[in-house]
Amino acid sequence: METQTLQNPFEVLMSEIRLLRTELASLSGHIVSISDKEIFDTEQAAKIIGVHRNTLVQILRRGEIKAQRSGRKYIITREALDEFLAESKTTGRRPYRGH
């Protein structure tokens, strides 16, 4: 006859919490908080790169600037704008060419 030992539920829970904390600590270097990034809407971003808001929306739709959508609005990071401007400088291309 084998005897089973029942673990204290509190100890089991605390053990799981310790494991989760360890996993979270190892992942925390890969997580970027939105509060750590400078973000802009289309009006602000358009002013930064020197184009009209509608022109910026066309640039975003073509995927030339990386952005996230939140409903009907775009969320644009400073990093994405800087990348776009740097690429425009190196290619000599202006931020917009009409279709």
C-alpha positions in Angstrom: 0.0 0.0 0.0 1.5 3.3 -1.1 1.0 6.5 0.8 0.4 9.7 -1.0 1.5 12.9 0.6 -0.8 15.8 0.1 0.9 19.1 -0.4 -0.1 22.2 1.3 -2.1 24.2 -1.4 -0.4 27.4 -0.1 3.1 25.9 -0.7 2.1 24.8 -4.2 0.8 28.2 -5.0 3.9 29.9 -3.7 6.1 27.5 -5.7 4.2 28.5 -8.9 4.6 32.2 -8.1 8.3 31.8 -7.7 8.5 30.0 -11.1 6.5 32.7 -12.7 8.7 35.4 -11.2 11.8 33.7 -12.6 10.2 33.5 -16.0 9.1 37.1 -15.9 12.6 38.3 -14.9 14.1 36.5 -17.8 11.6 38.0 -20.2 11.7 41.6 -18.8 14.7 42.5 -21.0 12.6 41.9 -24.1 9.5 43.9 -23.0 9.3 47.5 -24.0 6.8 49.6 -22.1 4.8 52.1 -24.3 5.6 54.7 -21.6 9.3 54.3 -22.5 8.7 55.3 -26.1 7.8 58.7 -27.5 4.6 58.3 -29.5 2.7 60.6 -31.8 -0.6 60.9 -33.7 -0.8 61.7 -37.4 -1.0 65.5 -36.8 2.1 65.6 -34.6 4.1 63.1 -36.8 3.2 65.1 -40.0 4.7 68.3 -38.4 7.9 66.4 -37.4 8.6 65.1 -40.9 7.3 68.3 -42.6 4.3 67.0 -44.6 0.6 67.5 -44.5 -1.4 65.1 -42.4 -3.1 63.5 -45.5 0.3 63.0 -47.1 1.5 61.2 -43.9 -1.6 58.9 -44.0 -0.7 57.9 -47.6 2.9 57.2 -46.5 1.6 55.1 -43.6 -0.8 53.2 -45.9 2.1 52.4 -48.2 4.1 51.0 -45.2 6.9 53.4 -45.6 6.7 54.3 -41.9 6.0 51.6 -39.3 3.0 52.3 -37.2 0.3 50.6 -35.2 -3.4 51.1 -35.6 -5.8 51.7 -32.8 -9.2 51.7 -34.3 -9.1 54.4 -37.0 -6.0 56.1 -35.5 -2.4 55.5 -36.1 0.2 55.3 -33.3 3.6 56.4 -34.6 6.9 56.1 -32.6 9.8 58.6 -32.7 11.9 55.6 -33.7 9.8 54.9 -36.8 9.9 58.6 -37.8 13.7 58.7 -37.3 14.2 55.6 -39.4 12.0 57.1 -42.2 13.9 60.4 -42.1 17.3 58.7 -42.1 16.3 56.5 -45.1 15.0 59.6 -46.9 18.4 61.3 -46.4 20.4 58.4 -47.5 18.3 57.7 -50.7 17.9 61.4 -51.4 14.2 60.8 -51.7 11.8 63.4 -50.5 9.2 62.2 -47.9 6.5 62.2 -50.5 6.1 61.6 -54.2 2.6 61.8 -55.6 1.1 58.9 -57.5 
